Structure formats: C-alpha cells, structure tokens
Amino acid sequence: MAMNKKTIRDIDVNGKRVLVRCDFNVPQDKTDLRITDDRRIRESLPTLNYLLEHGAALVLMSHLGRPKGRDEKFSLKPVAARLQELLGRPVQMASDVIGDAVVAQAHALKPGDVLLLENVRFYPEEEKNDPAFARELARLGDVYVNDAFGSAHRAHASTRGVADYLPAVAGFLMEKELNYLGGALENPKHPFVAILGGAKIGDKIGVIENLLPKVDRILIGGGMANTFALANGYPIGDSLVEADKVDVARGLMQKSAGKLVLPVDWMIGDKFAADAKAKVVDVQNVPNGWRILDIGPETIQLFEQKLQGAKTVVWNGPMGVFEFPQFAQGTLAMAHALAALPDCITIIGGGDSAAAVEAAGVANKMTHVSTGGGASLEFMEGRVLPGVEALQNK
C-alpha cells in the first residue's frame, strides 16, 4: 500500500518532455473565476521544480470541475496565470487538450519550458478512459508522471490510461500522500485514533471495517452518527438518517469491541439553516421536528479526552453542518484538539476536513493534510487506486 512505486527520482528526465498529471481542481469565485484557494497548485511545486531543475520540459494536464463538454467557465487559464506567478517562469497555455496543433506546441518545448493543456474533462473520452484518447495524450510526452493523488481513485485516461503508453512514475505529492496514509494504516504508532464524520455511514462502512482491527478508538460524528443513534433506539427527530443502514450500524457496534465512541449530546436546530434556533440536548432527548446538526459540548469534551495520548490520528469528515457557523463548533474543536496534541502524527483526509483545519487556522500544525477527499477515503478502505496501480514498481 505504501510507496513501492518508482518516483521521478528513479528516472532520467534530462532533455525529455515530461507529461505530468497534476491536480489543479481548485475552488474559484463564481463571478470572476478568481482562485480562492491555491493549495493544490502550491502542492505541485516540489515535483515541477525538481523536473525543471533536472532539464525537463513540462506538459501539464488536469481537470477542473465537472464541465459538460467545452465550457470557458471551466478553463484552466486562471490556473496557468497563478502557476506562472508561483513558478516564476512563463507558463504557456494550450488552446486544446489533444490534436496536431497541441502536439506541435508540445514538441517545440525546450528544457525549462512549461505548457499547460486545457481541461481534460472537456472531452467525455477522459472519464471513459478511452484508449484512443489516452494514446493521443501520450503523444505529448516521453515519460508520464502522476502527481494527482486527488484523482488517483479514478480510472480516467489522464490518470490511468496514459500509463499504458508511456513509462509511468509518481511525483513527490503522490509519494507523500501514499507514505503518510500508507504508514498510518500499515505501521501506525499507538494509540491510533480515527475520527470519522460526514453525512453518510454508507460512504464509511468499508473504512470502519478496514480500520477496526488497526485502531484503538474510532470517534464518530457528523450525520453518520445519527444512524448509530437510531440503531441504539434513540430518537433523532427530523435528522438526516440512512434507515437502510441501521442494521449495519448495529453490526459494527457489536463487532467493534467497544472501540466505537459515539456522541453523548447534540447541538440541534429547528430547521436546516444557518439561522436555525439552536439548543443542546442529550442523545436521548431529540424532540420531533428538530434536527441533529452538530455534536454537543459534552461530546466535544469526551472526544478531546479520547484523543489524549494519541500518537497517530486520521480524520475524515466534519462533525456537523460545518458551513453554518453555529453548527461548526464540533468540527473546529476537533481541529484545535489535534493541533494541540504533542508528538502525534496527524493526518487530515482532504475534502471538508482539510477545509476545517484551514478555517480553524491550524492546517500548518497538522503532519499531513491530504489533497484528496475521495481518494484518501478509498485508500483508507483498503482499495487499490487505479492511478497508483498503473505506476511502475520499484
């Protein structure tokens, strides 16, 4: 699971055109398309700078959002502009992804030049992992580097297919992600605590089953905790719940040998809205018509206590409806609790959890903040990621 794959250190890139799959799927302001968080672009810099310093020309590719066909709203032009600032050298922008004009532009590159392709998802063949499309992409480079961990769980042409046509290795971000996540799962320092939240237990069943034999405790929050509450026979009012997963939750509790730690109180609201009336109730007292929207203060205290002394913590998923400030308390408290742990490896599994540690101002206090929510989740489930599997073994 951890890094037994070749990386850019293991190959000679001098004088070569290197086709790099980056993860430039960055959030943008809806009105002026300004990039609101460039962390994923910054995370690619160690790989790109290493390749440039070792005499490569770079052809970069990425997706952005979920366009239906070609759509200027999803153009990578703002990314090219930001990347140029960060790299401190010109970044050429291709007008397309494939075709003779793009091939000519790529083949004209000299060592030190950088070319960014347009959004690979402008072509439906990308997500279908169409072999002809992957072969067209492969025409642009001599070697392929996958540095897009956030898309490694997708078997797409730019993440998986290209590796059939070019020698394929990992970039430094991919290596870092696999080393941290793989290390936590294969050889964690104990006590090892997992914090799991988010809306659905359905997304996390495989993760819980894979983690139970490895961890000392799993703290459960977010909407998925409601399903466990229902399995315990507690009232949940009008809360989000997966009624078809109640038996699964019951089975996990029986199997867990007491490792699952569930909330003891909730912060509830009279509606699903930022301006809902809010109050704290214990887990057995949710009135009809109210919704569970966050863990309560006693649960925060309980979870903080269960984190004491931890040497490895993996966190995936918020504790409540984190986008509403009055129901973000549980999530922010977990972020601050992790930041305060002495001598502990803290791994944040991307997505909303990454946004939470950023919002709490403690991202720089975490050992590793993953760039891939879905990918880190599938990795924690023990699944093989297609974009990693396709890379050459050491």
N, C-alpha and C positions, 0 to 999 in steps of 0.2 A: 504493500500500500504506500509506504513512504518512498522516497526518491531512489528507485533503482534504474531511472531513466537517464539517458545522456542529456547533457545540457550544452549550452553554447561554449562552455569551457573545453568540451571534448572534441570540438571540430575546428578546422581551419577556415576562417571566413575571409581571409585577406584576398582582395580583388574580386570577391563574389557578390552577386546580388542576393540579398537575404530577404525572403518573403516572411514577414512577421505578422502573426495573428495577434493583435492587441485587443484589450477590452476598453474601448473608448465610448462605451454606452453610458454617457454622463447625463445627469439631470440638467435641464435647461429651463429658463424662464419662458413661459408660454407666449408672451407677447413679443419680446425682442430676440428670443432664441439665445440669450446670453447664458453661458455655462455657469450654473450656480454652485457646483462642487466639482473641482478638477482632480480629486484624489486619484481616480483611476488613471488619468493621464500621467500624474506625477509618479505613480507606482510603476509605470512602464519605463521610466527614465534610466534606471540602472542597466537594464537589458539593452536599450537603444544606444546609450553612451558607450557601453562595452563593445558593441558591434562596430560602431563608428570608429572608436579608438583602434580597433583591430583591422581597419582597412576595408570594411564592407560598405556597399551601397544598400540602402534600405527601401523596400517596398512594403508599406504598412497597410493592413486591412482590418476592418472592424465593422460591426453593425451598430446602429443607433436606433433605439425604439423599435416599433413594430409597424413599419410602413406597409401599405398595400400597394405594391408597385413603386414606381419612381415618384417621389414627393419631396419637393425642396425643403419642406418643414423638417425633414429628417436628413438633410445633407450634412456631411462631415466637415463642411467648410469652417464652422466656428472652432472645431477641434484642431484643424490644421493651423489656424491662427494662434490658438493657445499653445499648441505644441511647439510652434516656431519660437514663441517667447521663452518657453521653458528650456528648449534645446540650445537656444542662442545661435541658430543657423537656419537658413531658408528651408521651408517645407513646401515642396511642390504639391499641388492638388490636382489629381486626375479628374477628368470630367465624367469618367465612367469606371466600371469595375473590370470589364473584360473587353476584348476586341483588338483589332490591329493597331489602332491609334494608341491605346494604353500599352500594348506590347512594345511599340516603338519608343514610347516615353520611358518605359522601364529599362529597355536595352540601352538607351542613351545615357543612363546614370553612370556617374564616375564614383570612385570610392569617396565616402563622406557626404554623398547626396542622399536626400530623403524625399520619397514620393508617398503620398497618402492616397489610396484608392477611395472612390465614393462608397457609400453604404452598401455592403454586400447583400443586404436584405432587399435592395431594390429589385433583385432577381428572385422569383419563387424557387428557382433551382437550388439556391443556397440552403434553405431549410429542408429540402428534399434530399440533400446530399447527392445531387445529380452528378454522375461520374464525368460527363462531358464538361459540365461547368467547373468541376474540380480540376480537370485537366487544363482548361483554359486559364484558371488561376495559376496553376503550376508553371505555365509558360513564362510567367513574370519573374521567376527566381531560379537560383541554382540550389538553394537549400531552404528548408522550411523550419521556422521557429514558432512554437505555440507558447504564447505568454498570457493567454486569455483564460485564466482559471475560471472566471465567472461564466464562461460559456463552455467549459470542458465537459459538462454533463450533456451537451447537445451533440448529436452525431450529424453535424452540418458539413457542407462542402469545405468551408474555410477552417473548420475546427477538426475535422476528421478525414474528409475525402482527399485533401491535398497530400496528406501523408502517404497515400498510395503511389504518388508520382515523384516525390522529392525526398531526399534524406531528411528525417524529421527529429528535432530535439526540443528540449524545454528551454524557456527563458528563465531569468532569475526570479521573477514574480511567481511563475508556476512552481519552480523549485521550492521557494519559500513557503508557499501555501501548502504544498504536499508534505514538506518536512514538519511544519508545525502541526497540521491536522493529523498527519500520519503518526507523528511522535506521540501526540496526546492519546490516540486510540491504541497504538501498539505497545507503547512503553511509558505510560504516564507515571509521574511522581504522585504518590498517595499522601494524604487523602485526595481523591479525584472526585470533583463535584461537577455535575452538569446542571445548567439552568435552561429549561425549555418553556417557551411561551408561544405566542402567536394564536391565530384564530382556531385552527383545526387540529384535533387529535389525529385525524386521518393522515395528515402530512407527516406526522411524527411517530406513528406506530413502529415503523421499521427502525427508526432512530432509537426509540426507547428499548426495543428488543435487543438491538445491537449493543447498546451501552450498558444495560443492566448487569451483565457479568463483569464489566470492566470498572464500573464506578463504585464509589462508596455511598453517594446520595444523588438523587435527581430532584431538583426543586421545580415544581410545576406551577406555572401561572398562565395568564392570558386566557383567551376564550376556550382553549382546550381544557382548562381546569374545570369549567362548567360541566363538561361531560363526566368528569370524575366525580364531581359533587352529586350529579344526578344518579350515578352508579352507587353512591353511598346513601341514596334515599333522601338527599337534602332538596328543599325547594329552590328553584332557580328563577322564578318569576317569568319575565318575558326575555330572558337572556338567550344569546346565541348558544345553540347546542347541536351536537350531532347525535340524534336519538338512535340512529342505527349503529352507533359505536359504543353504546353504554355497556354491552356485554364484553366488548374488547377491553374497555377501561377496567371493568371488574376483574377480568382475567389478568391484566397487567398488575393490578394491585395485589392479587393473590400470589402471582409469580415473583413479585419484587422483593419478598422477604424484608419488608419494611424500609426499603431504600427510597421509595417514592415519598416525597414530602409535599403535602397538599396545603392550600391556604386554610387558615382558621377564621379569617374575616374578609369582608369585601368592601370596596367602595362602590356603591350602586348609584344609578341615576334614574330619574323618572322618564327619560327618553334617550334615544341615541343622538346626542347633540352636544356641542361644546358648551351650550348654556343650560344644560340639564340641571335640575335640582339634584344635589348630591348628598348622600349620607353614608355613614359607616354602619354595617350590620355584621353580626356574626354569621358563620356559614349556614346555620340552620334557620335563619330568620329573614330570608329574602321575600318581601311582600309581592303579591300579584301585581302585575302592571309595571314593576321596576326591573331594571336590567343590571347585571353584574358588569362593571366597566373597568375595574382595576382591583388589584389585591389591596387589602386594608392595612392599617398601621401595625396591628399585631402580627400579621403575616410578614410584613417587611422586617420586623424585629426577629421573628422566627428564622426567616431566610438568612438574615445577616449572621445570626448565631450559628446556623448550619454551615456557613462559609468560613467560619473562624478556623484557622489552622490549615486550610486547604493549600495544597501545593500545585494542583492543576485544576483550572476551571474552564469549561467550554460553555459558551452561552449562545443560544439561537432562539430568537423570538421575544417580543416585548411582553411585559407583564399585564398590560391593559391597553385601552384605546389611547395609545401614546400621542396621537395627533390632537387630542383635546387636552389642553394644559391641566385641567383639574383631575384628569384621569391618567396623567403621565407620572404620578408620584412614585408608583411602584417600580416602574422601569428606570427612572432616574436614580432612585435609591439603590437599585442593583448595580448600576454603572458606578456610582460613588463607592459602594461597598467593595467592588472588585478593585477599583483604583487604590483603595486603602490596604489591600492585602499585602503583607510583607513576604518577599521571597516566594512568589507564586507565579506560575505560568498562566496567563490569562489570554484565552483565545476567543475572539468575537466572530461569530459565524455570519458576517455580512448582512446585507438587507437592512431590515428595521433595527436590528441590534447594533449594527455599525452606525446607523443614523442616531441611535440613542446615546452611544458613548461620545459621538461628535457633539450632540445637543447638550450633553452634560459637561462638555469641556474637558473630558478625561481620555480622549482617544489616544493621546500620546503617552498615557500611563499604562496602556494595555501592551502585553507582549506582542500580540499579533491581531490585527483587525483584517478579516478576510474581505476580499473584493467580490466574493461570490456567495450570495444567499442560497440559491437553489443548488449550486454545485457543492457547497460545504455541507448542506443537508444530506444530499445523496451520498457524499463521501462518508459522513457520519453514520449513514445507514449500512455502510459496508459495500456499497455498489461500486462496480468498476465504471470509471468515467471514460467514455469513448475517446475524448480528446487527449487523454493521458495514455490510454492503452495503445494508441496508434504511434506513440513515440518510440524511438529506438532504445532498446535496453542497454545498460552499461556493459 
